[in-house]
Amino acid sequence: MSLTSFSSLLELHNIAELDTAAGYPGPLVRRIPKAVVDQLENGALVAGDTTLCELRFVVERGRRLAIVLTSLSGSDLFVYRGDFVQNHVRLPANGLYRHVLDFETSPFAKLRAEVLSTHAFAPQVWRIVLDGPMLFHGVDLMGCAIRPPHADEKPAKRWLTYGSSITHGYSPVTRMQCYVAQTARRLGVDVLNLGLSGACVCEPVFADYLASRDDWDFITCELGVNMRNSFTPDEFARRARYLAETLTTRRPGKPVVLITPFPSAADVLSEPDAVTHTVRAFAAALRDIAAKFAARGVHLIEGADILSQFSDLTCDLVHPGTEGHTLMAENLAARLRTIITR
């Protein structure tokens, strides 16, 4: 089953492939092509998460249909009508799940037009937001006619995100409360989340992949935390420099935003250790790279300016909780707004 087989019905957002050769009883949803994943140093597992992947469509005729899925580990499923959340369910692990959508009536039909005029997504756009490893079996149309959303029914700009587990979406209560989702909502932009929990190590092959994509308007790269225990500052700087140079060479004119490591326990130890010094060196390297490539559209945001309250971390003193992700979204949206509106 290919993406093109659904192209007349749905938009498969943030989905690179439907992999029928992964050994599951149905197509595995992949954010990142398997050919790229197989070259990553530690990304094969987490790259299979459907973080902020969406099935999108507009109903032109009919009353109801069903989306048929299997969650391999048990995960959240959100249903939106445009910007408005309609439903949130917790899918059981491994069972075939048939989610019926009923659109006999519209809650928006009697509203004044100006109430909906500032939408990021038009209210007629159904958005099925996935999470975790997921199989997508298809759509039971039940006599409906549907189509993918038009460009004017979606946000005008697309944001591509790359980073660690925090960017991937840990540890708010649900993925839709992660700083990436919340920032995108505040900015009114579409988001492509390529966060890789525990596996964001800035491989050149992944830099090449990001630069090969032409479906984004600006990118943020949150770098360093997954590399602090196994990479020297020199190797980190080499990889981060390659990323910045490759993105700006292949996609000139598109803003590239480097984010220094977010605060963690390593930054506030009473006696700084080797990790403390490594993280400081990583941040210094990112500042140098941003300065070197500033004329090519590279910007720097300090992680401490985004996660600006240490107590918003969870007790692992690395990952923010829900409140922390909300604070980060507020801070990051304010800074990105000045960059993407120039």
BAFI-999190 format. One record per residue (C-alpha): residue number from 1; residue in one letter; z, y negated, x negated. Coordinates in steps of 0.25 Angstrom, whole numbers. Layout:
N
{pos->NUM	code->A	Z->Z	Y->Y	X->X} $
...
This chain:
342
{pos->1	code->M	Z->0	Y->0	X->0} $
{pos->2	code->S	Z->-4	Y->-13	X->-6} $
{pos->3	code->L	Z->-1	Y->-28	X->-4} $
{pos->4	code->T	Z->-15	Y->-30	X->1} $
{pos->5	code->S	Z->-13	Y->-20	X->12} $
{pos->6	code->F	Z->-3	Y->-29	X->19} $
{pos->7	code->S	Z->-9	Y->-43	X->15} $
{pos->8	code->S	Z->-16	Y->-45	X->29} $
{pos->9	code->L	Z->-2	Y->-43	X->36} $
{pos->10	code->L	Z->9	Y->-48	X->26} $
{pos->11	code->E	Z->12	Y->-56	X->15} $
{pos->12	code->L	Z->20	Y->-47	X->5} $
{pos->13	code->H	Z->28	Y->-59	X->-2} $
{pos->14	code->N	Z->34	Y->-56	X->-16} $
{pos->15	code->I	Z->28	Y->-42	X->-16} $
{pos->16	code->A	Z->19	Y->-38	X->-27} $
{pos->17	code->E	Z->16	Y->-24	X->-23} $
{pos->18	code->L	Z->19	Y->-13	X->-13} $
{pos->19	code->D	Z->20	Y->-1	X->-22} $
{pos->20	code->T	Z->17	Y->12	X->-16} $
{pos->21	code->A	Z->18	Y->20	X->-29} $
{pos->22	code->A	Z->33	Y->18	X->-31} $
{pos->23	code->G	Z->37	Y->31	X->-25} $
{pos->24	code->Y	Z->43	Y->26	X->-12} $
{pos->25	code->P	Z->40	Y->29	X->2} $
{pos->26	code->G	Z->33	Y->16	X->4} $
{pos->27	code->P	Z->28	Y->4	X->-4} $
{pos->28	code->L	Z->38	Y->-2	X->-13} $
{pos->29	code->V	Z->38	Y->-18	X->-12} $
{pos->30	code->R	Z->36	Y->-24	X->-26} $
{pos->31	code->R	Z->39	Y->-38	X->-30} $
{pos->32	code->I	Z->33	Y->-36	X->-43} $
{pos->33	code->P	Z->21	Y->-27	X->-46} $
{pos->34	code->K	Z->25	Y->-13	X->-52} $
{pos->35	code->A	Z->15	Y->-15	X->-64} $
{pos->36	code->V	Z->24	Y->-27	X->-68} $
{pos->37	code->V	Z->37	Y->-21	X->-64} $
{pos->38	code->D	Z->34	Y->-9	X->-73} $
{pos->39	code->Q	Z->33	Y->-18	X->-85} $
{pos->40	code->L	Z->47	Y->-25	X->-83} $
{pos->41	code->E	Z->58	Y->-21	X->-92} $
{pos->42	code->N	Z->68	Y->-19	X->-81} $
{pos->43	code->G	Z->62	Y->-23	X->-67} $
{pos->44	code->A	Z->57	Y->-11	X->-60} $
{pos->45	code->L	Z->69	Y->-9	X->-51} $
{pos->46	code->V	Z->72	Y->-24	X->-47} $
{pos->47	code->A	Z->57	Y->-27	X->-46} $
{pos->48	code->G	Z->56	Y->-18	X->-34} $
{pos->49	code->D	Z->65	Y->-26	X->-26} $
{pos->50	code->T	Z->58	Y->-34	X->-15} $
{pos->51	code->T	Z->66	Y->-47	X->-18} $
{pos->52	code->L	Z->61	Y->-58	X->-8} $
{pos->53	code->C	Z->49	Y->-50	X->-5} $
{pos->54	code->E	Z->43	Y->-53	X->9} $
{pos->55	code->L	Z->34	Y->-47	X->20} $
{pos->56	code->R	Z->28	Y->-59	X->27} $
{pos->57	code->F	Z->19	Y->-60	X->39} $
{pos->58	code->V	Z->15	Y->-69	X->51} $
{pos->59	code->V	Z->14	Y->-62	X->65} $
{pos->60	code->E	Z->1	Y->-66	X->72} $
{pos->61	code->R	Z->2	Y->-56	X->84} $
{pos->62	code->G	Z->13	Y->-46	X->89} $
{pos->63	code->R	Z->27	Y->-44	X->92} $
{pos->64	code->R	Z->34	Y->-36	X->81} $
{pos->65	code->L	Z->31	Y->-28	X->69} $
{pos->66	code->A	Z->39	Y->-20	X->59} $
{pos->67	code->I	Z->41	Y->-20	X->44} $
{pos->68	code->V	Z->43	Y->-7	X->37} $
{pos->69	code->L	Z->51	Y->-6	X->24} $
{pos->70	code->T	Z->60	Y->3	X->16} $
{pos->71	code->S	Z->71	Y->-4	X->8} $
{pos->72	code->L	Z->74	Y->6	X->-4} $
{pos->73	code->S	Z->88	Y->1	X->-6} $
{pos->74	code->G	Z->92	Y->-6	X->6} $
{pos->75	code->S	Z->89	Y->-21	X->7} $
{pos->76	code->D	Z->89	Y->-34	X->15} $
{pos->77	code->L	Z->77	Y->-38	X->24} $
{pos->78	code->F	Z->75	Y->-52	X->28} $
{pos->79	code->V	Z->66	Y->-56	X->39} $
{pos->80	code->Y	Z->61	Y->-71	X->40} $
{pos->81	code->R	Z->52	Y->-78	X->50} $
{pos->82	code->G	Z->48	Y->-89	X->40} $
{pos->83	code->D	Z->60	Y->-96	X->34} $
{pos->84	code->F	Z->69	Y->-90	X->45} $
{pos->85	code->V	Z->77	Y->-77	X->43} $
{pos->86	code->Q	Z->76	Y->-68	X->55} $
{pos->87	code->N	Z->83	Y->-55	X->50} $
{pos->88	code->H	Z->90	Y->-49	X->39} $
{pos->89	code->V	Z->92	Y->-34	X->38} $
{pos->90	code->R	Z->97	Y->-24	X->28} $
{pos->91	code->L	Z->87	Y->-13	X->26} $
{pos->92	code->P	Z->93	Y->1	X->24} $
{pos->93	code->A	Z->89	Y->8	X->11} $
{pos->94	code->N	Z->77	Y->18	X->11} $
{pos->95	code->G	Z->74	Y->19	X->26} $
{pos->96	code->L	Z->61	Y->14	X->32} $
{pos->97	code->Y	Z->64	Y->1	X->39} $
{pos->98	code->R	Z->56	Y->-5	X->50} $
{pos->99	code->H	Z->59	Y->-19	X->52} $
{pos->100	code->V	Z->53	Y->-24	X->66} $
{pos->101	code->L	Z->50	Y->-39	X->67} $
{pos->102	code->D	Z->49	Y->-44	X->81} $
{pos->103	code->F	Z->42	Y->-57	X->84} $
{pos->104	code->E	Z->40	Y->-58	X->99} $
{pos->105	code->T	Z->47	Y->-71	X->99} $
{pos->106	code->S	Z->48	Y->-82	X->89} $
{pos->107	code->P	Z->61	Y->-90	X->86} $
{pos->108	code->F	Z->52	Y->-102	X->81} $
{pos->109	code->A	Z->43	Y->-103	X->93} $
{pos->110	code->K	Z->50	Y->-114	X->100} $
{pos->111	code->L	Z->55	Y->-122	X->88} $
{pos->112	code->R	Z->49	Y->-136	X->85} $
{pos->113	code->A	Z->38	Y->-135	X->74} $
{pos->114	code->E	Z->45	Y->-145	X->64} $
{pos->115	code->V	Z->57	Y->-135	X->63} $
{pos->116	code->L	Z->48	Y->-125	X->56} $
{pos->117	code->S	Z->39	Y->-135	X->49} $
{pos->118	code->T	Z->47	Y->-134	X->36} $
{pos->119	code->H	Z->47	Y->-119	X->34} $
{pos->120	code->A	Z->44	Y->-112	X->21} $
{pos->121	code->F	Z->39	Y->-101	X->29} $
{pos->122	code->A	Z->32	Y->-102	X->43} $
{pos->123	code->P	Z->41	Y->-96	X->54} $
{pos->124	code->Q	Z->30	Y->-86	X->57} $
{pos->125	code->V	Z->31	Y->-79	X->44} $
{pos->126	code->W	Z->39	Y->-66	X->44} $
{pos->127	code->R	Z->45	Y->-63	X->31} $
{pos->128	code->I	Z->52	Y->-50	X->28} $
{pos->129	code->V	Z->60	Y->-52	X->16} $
{pos->130	code->L	Z->63	Y->-39	X->8} $
{pos->131	code->D	Z->73	Y->-35	X->-3} $
{pos->132	code->G	Z->76	Y->-24	X->-12} $
{pos->133	code->P	Z->66	Y->-12	X->-15} $
{pos->134	code->M	Z->58	Y->-11	X->-3} $
{pos->135	code->L	Z->46	Y->-2	X->3} $
{pos->136	code->F	Z->37	Y->-9	X->13} $
{pos->137	code->H	Z->30	Y->1	X->22} $
{pos->138	code->G	Z->22	Y->-9	X->30} $
{pos->139	code->V	Z->22	Y->-16	X->44} $
{pos->140	code->D	Z->21	Y->-10	X->58} $
{pos->141	code->L	Z->14	Y->-21	X->65} $
{pos->142	code->M	Z->16	Y->-16	X->79} $
{pos->143	code->G	Z->3	Y->-23	X->83} $
{pos->144	code->C	Z->6	Y->-36	X->76} $
{pos->145	code->A	Z->-3	Y->-45	X->68} $
{pos->146	code->I	Z->3	Y->-51	X->56} $
{pos->147	code->R	Z->-2	Y->-59	X->44} $
{pos->148	code->P	Z->3	Y->-64	X->31} $
{pos->149	code->P	Z->8	Y->-79	X->31} $
{pos->150	code->H	Z->-1	Y->-90	X->28} $
{pos->151	code->A	Z->2	Y->-99	X->16} $
{pos->152	code->D	Z->6	Y->-110	X->25} $
{pos->153	code->E	Z->17	Y->-101	X->31} $
{pos->154	code->K	Z->24	Y->-99	X->18} $
{pos->155	code->P	Z->30	Y->-108	X->7} $
{pos->156	code->A	Z->20	Y->-116	X->-1} $
{pos->157	code->K	Z->26	Y->-112	X->-14} $
{pos->158	code->R	Z->30	Y->-99	X->-21} $
{pos->159	code->W	Z->42	Y->-97	X->-31} $
{pos->160	code->L	Z->42	Y->-85	X->-40} $
{pos->161	code->T	Z->55	Y->-81	X->-45} $
{pos->162	code->Y	Z->59	Y->-73	X->-57} $
{pos->163	code->G	Z->73	Y->-70	X->-62} $
{pos->164	code->S	Z->85	Y->-60	X->-63} $
{pos->165	code->S	Z->93	Y->-54	X->-51} $
{pos->166	code->I	Z->97	Y->-67	X->-47} $
{pos->167	code->T	Z->83	Y->-71	X->-44} $
{pos->168	code->H	Z->80	Y->-57	X->-39} $
{pos->169	code->G	Z->91	Y->-61	X->-28} $
{pos->170	code->Y	Z->105	Y->-55	X->-32} $
{pos->171	code->S	Z->116	Y->-57	X->-27} $
{pos->172	code->P	Z->116	Y->-65	X->-14} $
{pos->173	code->V	Z->119	Y->-57	X->-1} $
{pos->174	code->T	Z->104	Y->-55	X->2} $
{pos->175	code->R	Z->91	Y->-58	X->-6} $
{pos->176	code->M	Z->87	Y->-69	X->3} $
{pos->177	code->Q	Z->99	Y->-77	X->-2} $
{pos->178	code->C	Z->95	Y->-76	X->-16} $
{pos->179	code->Y	Z->93	Y->-89	X->-24} $
{pos->180	code->V	Z->78	Y->-87	X->-24} $
{pos->181	code->A	Z->76	Y->-85	X->-9} $
{pos->182	code->Q	Z->85	Y->-97	X->-6} $
{pos->183	code->T	Z->78	Y->-106	X->-16} $
{pos->184	code->A	Z->65	Y->-102	X->-10} $
{pos->185	code->R	Z->70	Y->-106	X->4} $
{pos->186	code->R	Z->75	Y->-119	X->-1} $
{pos->187	code->L	Z->62	Y->-123	X->-8} $
{pos->188	code->G	Z->53	Y->-117	X->3} $
{pos->189	code->V	Z->45	Y->-109	X->-6} $
{pos->190	code->D	Z->41	Y->-94	X->-6} $
{pos->191	code->V	Z->48	Y->-85	X->-17} $
{pos->192	code->L	Z->43	Y->-73	X->-25} $
{pos->193	code->N	Z->56	Y->-67	X->-31} $
{pos->194	code->L	Z->53	Y->-59	X->-44} $
{pos->195	code->G	Z->68	Y->-58	X->-48} $
{pos->196	code->L	Z->71	Y->-46	X->-56} $
{pos->197	code->S	Z->86	Y->-42	X->-55} $
{pos->198	code->G	Z->90	Y->-38	X->-69} $
{pos->199	code->A	Z->76	Y->-37	X->-74} $
{pos->200	code->C	Z->71	Y->-52	X->-76} $
{pos->201	code->V	Z->69	Y->-51	X->-91} $
{pos->202	code->C	Z->56	Y->-59	X->-92} $
{pos->203	code->E	Z->47	Y->-49	X->-97} $
{pos->204	code->P	Z->33	Y->-55	X->-101} $
{pos->205	code->V	Z->26	Y->-45	X->-91} $
{pos->206	code->F	Z->34	Y->-51	X->-80} $
{pos->207	code->A	Z->31	Y->-65	X->-85} $
{pos->208	code->D	Z->16	Y->-61	X->-84} $
{pos->209	code->Y	Z->18	Y->-56	X->-70} $
{pos->210	code->L	Z->24	Y->-69	X->-65} $
{pos->211	code->A	Z->13	Y->-77	X->-71} $
{pos->212	code->S	Z->2	Y->-68	X->-66} $
{pos->213	code->R	Z->7	Y->-72	X->-51} $
{pos->214	code->D	Z->0	Y->-84	X->-45} $
{pos->215	code->D	Z->9	Y->-84	X->-32} $
{pos->216	code->W	Z->20	Y->-93	X->-36} $
{pos->217	code->D	Z->21	Y->-108	X->-38} $
{pos->218	code->F	Z->34	Y->-109	X->-46} $
{pos->219	code->I	Z->43	Y->-98	X->-53} $
{pos->220	code->T	Z->57	Y->-98	X->-57} $
{pos->221	code->C	Z->61	Y->-88	X->-69} $
{pos->222	code->E	Z->76	Y->-85	X->-69} $
{pos->223	code->L	Z->78	Y->-79	X->-83} $
{pos->224	code->G	Z->88	Y->-73	X->-92} $
{pos->225	code->V	Z->99	Y->-66	X->-85} $
{pos->226	code->N	Z->93	Y->-53	X->-86} $
{pos->227	code->M	Z->90	Y->-54	X->-100} $
{pos->228	code->R	Z->103	Y->-59	X->-106} $
{pos->229	code->N	Z->108	Y->-46	X->-110} $
{pos->230	code->S	Z->96	Y->-40	X->-116} $
{pos->231	code->F	Z->87	Y->-51	X->-121} $
{pos->232	code->T	Z->88	Y->-60	X->-133} $
{pos->233	code->P	Z->87	Y->-75	X->-131} $
{pos->234	code->D	Z->74	Y->-75	X->-139} $
{pos->235	code->E	Z->68	Y->-64	X->-131} $
{pos->236	code->F	Z->72	Y->-71	X->-118} $
{pos->237	code->A	Z->66	Y->-84	X->-122} $
{pos->238	code->R	Z->53	Y->-76	X->-126} $
{pos->239	code->R	Z->51	Y->-70	X->-113} $
{pos->240	code->A	Z->55	Y->-82	X->-105} $
{pos->241	code->R	Z->45	Y->-91	X->-113} $
{pos->242	code->Y	Z->34	Y->-81	X->-110} $
{pos->243	code->L	Z->37	Y->-81	X->-95} $
{pos->244	code->A	Z->37	Y->-97	X->-95} $
{pos->245	code->E	Z->24	Y->-97	X->-104} $
{pos->246	code->T	Z->17	Y->-86	X->-96} $
{pos->247	code->L	Z->20	Y->-93	X->-82} $
{pos->248	code->T	Z->16	Y->-106	X->-86} $
{pos->249	code->T	Z->3	Y->-102	X->-93} $
{pos->250	code->R	Z->-1	Y->-93	X->-81} $
{pos->251	code->R	Z->4	Y->-101	X->-70} $
{pos->252	code->P	Z->3	Y->-116	X->-75} $
{pos->253	code->G	Z->8	Y->-127	X->-66} $
{pos->254	code->K	Z->18	Y->-118	X->-59} $
{pos->255	code->P	Z->33	Y->-121	X->-62} $
{pos->256	code->V	Z->41	Y->-111	X->-70} $
{pos->257	code->V	Z->56	Y->-112	X->-68} $
{pos->258	code->L	Z->65	Y->-105	X->-78} $
{pos->259	code->I	Z->79	Y->-103	X->-74} $
{pos->260	code->T	Z->90	Y->-101	X->-84} $
{pos->261	code->P	Z->100	Y->-90	X->-82} $
{pos->262	code->F	Z->110	Y->-92	X->-70} $
{pos->263	code->P	Z->124	Y->-93	X->-74} $
{pos->264	code->S	Z->132	Y->-80	X->-75} $
{pos->265	code->A	Z->145	Y->-76	X->-82} $
{pos->266	code->A	Z->138	Y->-77	X->-96} $
{pos->267	code->D	Z->138	Y->-92	X->-94} $
{pos->268	code->V	Z->153	Y->-94	X->-92} $
{pos->269	code->L	Z->160	Y->-83	X->-101} $
{pos->270	code->S	Z->172	Y->-88	X->-108} $
{pos->271	code->E	Z->167	Y->-82	X->-120} $
{pos->272	code->P	Z->151	Y->-83	X->-120} $
{pos->273	code->D	Z->145	Y->-69	X->-124} $
{pos->274	code->A	Z->131	Y->-65	X->-129} $
{pos->275	code->V	Z->125	Y->-66	X->-115} $
{pos->276	code->T	Z->130	Y->-80	X->-113} $
{pos->277	code->H	Z->123	Y->-84	X->-126} $
{pos->278	code->T	Z->110	Y->-76	X->-122} $
{pos->279	code->V	Z->110	Y->-83	X->-108} $
{pos->280	code->R	Z->112	Y->-97	X->-114} $
{pos->281	code->A	Z->100	Y->-94	X->-124} $
{pos->282	code->F	Z->91	Y->-89	X->-112} $
{pos->283	code->A	Z->94	Y->-102	X->-105} $
{pos->284	code->A	Z->91	Y->-110	X->-117} $
{pos->285	code->A	Z->78	Y->-102	X->-119} $
{pos->286	code->L	Z->73	Y->-105	X->-105} $
{pos->287	code->R	Z->76	Y->-120	X->-107} $
{pos->288	code->D	Z->68	Y->-120	X->-119} $
{pos->289	code->I	Z->56	Y->-113	X->-112} $
{pos->290	code->A	Z->57	Y->-122	X->-100} $
{pos->291	code->A	Z->56	Y->-134	X->-109} $
{pos->292	code->K	Z->45	Y->-128	X->-117} $
{pos->293	code->F	Z->36	Y->-125	X->-105} $
{pos->294	code->A	Z->41	Y->-137	X->-96} $
{pos->295	code->A	Z->27	Y->-143	X->-97} $
{pos->296	code->R	Z->21	Y->-130	X->-91} $
{pos->297	code->G	Z->30	Y->-131	X->-79} $
{pos->298	code->V	Z->42	Y->-123	X->-84} $
{pos->299	code->H	Z->56	Y->-128	X->-78} $
{pos->300	code->L	Z->70	Y->-124	X->-81} $
{pos->301	code->I	Z->82	Y->-122	X->-71} $
{pos->302	code->E	Z->95	Y->-119	X->-77} $
{pos->303	code->G	Z->102	Y->-107	X->-70} $
{pos->304	code->A	Z->115	Y->-114	X->-70} $
{pos->305	code->D	Z->109	Y->-125	X->-61} $
{pos->306	code->I	Z->105	Y->-115	X->-51} $
{pos->307	code->L	Z->117	Y->-106	X->-51} $
{pos->308	code->S	Z->126	Y->-118	X->-52} $
{pos->309	code->Q	Z->139	Y->-112	X->-47} $
{pos->310	code->F	Z->145	Y->-100	X->-55} $
{pos->311	code->S	Z->154	Y->-95	X->-44} $
{pos->312	code->D	Z->141	Y->-92	X->-36} $
{pos->313	code->L	Z->139	Y->-80	X->-44} $
{pos->314	code->T	Z->143	Y->-66	X->-40} $
{pos->315	code->C	Z->154	Y->-59	X->-47} $
{pos->316	code->D	Z->144	Y->-53	X->-57} $
{pos->317	code->L	Z->143	Y->-67	X->-62} $
{pos->318	code->V	Z->128	Y->-66	X->-63} $
{pos->319	code->H	Z->122	Y->-65	X->-49} $
{pos->320	code->P	Z->124	Y->-77	X->-39} $
{pos->321	code->G	Z->130	Y->-73	X->-25} $
{pos->322	code->T	Z->124	Y->-78	X->-12} $
{pos->323	code->E	Z->130	Y->-92	X->-14} $
{pos->324	code->G	Z->125	Y->-93	X->-28} $
{pos->325	code->H	Z->111	Y->-90	X->-24} $
{pos->326	code->T	Z->112	Y->-101	X->-13} $
{pos->327	code->L	Z->116	Y->-111	X->-24} $
{pos->328	code->M	Z->105	Y->-107	X->-33} $
{pos->329	code->A	Z->95	Y->-108	X->-23} $
{pos->330	code->E	Z->100	Y->-122	X->-20} $
{pos->331	code->N	Z->100	Y->-126	X->-34} $
{pos->332	code->L	Z->87	Y->-119	X->-38} $
{pos->333	code->A	Z->79	Y->-125	X->-26} $
{pos->334	code->A	Z->83	Y->-139	X->-30} $
{pos->335	code->R	Z->78	Y->-137	X->-44} $
{pos->336	code->L	Z->65	Y->-130	X->-40} $
{pos->337	code->R	Z->62	Y->-140	X->-30} $
{pos->338	code->T	Z->60	Y->-151	X->-40} $
{pos->339	code->I	Z->51	Y->-141	X->-48} $
{pos->340	code->I	Z->42	Y->-136	X->-38} $
{pos->341	code->T	Z->39	Y->-149	X->-31} $
{pos->342	code->R	Z->34	Y->-156	X->-43} $
